[in-house]
Amino acid sequence: MILSHHSRRAERLLVPAAFATALGNNVQLIIGALLMIREQQTMMAVGWLFIAVAGPQALLSPLFGRLADRFDRRALWIGCDVTSAALALGLPLWLACGGSPGPGIYGTNLALAVVGALFFPASSALIKERVPADRLRRFNARYEMGTQAGMLLSATIGGLSVQAFGAVPLLVFNAGTFVVSALCVAAVGRRPDRAPTATAAGEPAPAAPRGPLRMRRFILLYAQGSVVVTVFNALLPTAVIGELRLGAATFGTVDALGCLGFLAATGAYRIVSRRSPDLRIAVVGFLLCDVGLVLQSQFGIVGYLVGVPLGAFFFGQARIASRTMLMTSADDASVGRVFGLANGGGLAATVGVMFLVATVTDHSDTRYGFGVLAALALLATLFAGLLLRSPAPARPDVSAGRYRSSTAAAVSAVPRRNSSGAGTSMSEPSDSSAGAIRTEA
């Protein structure tokens, strides 16, 4: 009962904490992007800002993921938020003292990116630690809703507030969002002691933690979503403000509609996931989002007003499904490393894609930039989907339930595999794809 009470409290508090942190990080980034696009009028100027954020996380996330598996994850989350609040206050102080916007923007976002490299695996590991497996799928829907809503709403707040009040007051307010997140996580409390025997009678103990490299198929599907959303966030202000010559308020309105699309995706996922496996939801959702990236850029501001919320609707469902597959496939002791690799790999790819898309955009226009991004994302999605649908090589000591988070599910798969021998029916799940993950519903 005590464990259940603590789990419920964690579920209530971690979502608003994630929302506040995502809002704070992305308001800081969006303000920087708006100031840079006004000053230099090129996609590459914005691209360099996003690269300054992606680079440190790509290098440090795998290492920091190991730290998240060794130290108190709640303390790491709180420490990241407190540090981020102090760093966020540095930029408005710099601007108020007459400092040049360029170095201040790059320096602050670079420092926040280093903190974010630890925050991402630590927060994911804390969720895996505190949320029961049978509630993880539903919680991930709410968590992704909070995170993505914070990211999308940051453009609305940033665009409208910068135009109305200027950058400095908003940056001061932004530092407070990290404090709110830290207070929420502090209220979660310490992790209660678990019962000595967590398994049912007669059930073997859980297997030893698996190496994160075995999760590379799930990592690929999840990480390419990070590439899409990061490069998209650099393309959108370039298109709306740089090319269409519209104000920051219009840009904020477009992104607000995207936020509504993602909120709708959360509700839709709860319905769709009852009948469709997460693999199908992820692949179909990402593919439809890629198509939308190309179409929305062909019709000016009307295309963005319609296409951004529609793309967010499909992307949101795919993101929730891919996150759930990755988290349920990881053991509690190695989940920090798994998400550290996913974050690092995704952001390393983001640097290369950002260079390519920015170069294409600056030599043509954003329509071609969106097209290149969509083509690369399409290839990554199809490749990951085919890998996950392909049967895994049979090993004598590995059961059919290799990636199932429930030990009971893995044990129950052994008799079926043994009884069928080498001629296992193709109708049974042979890998960690749809069938394995769907048992979490």
Disulfide bonds with the S-S distance in Angstrom:
none
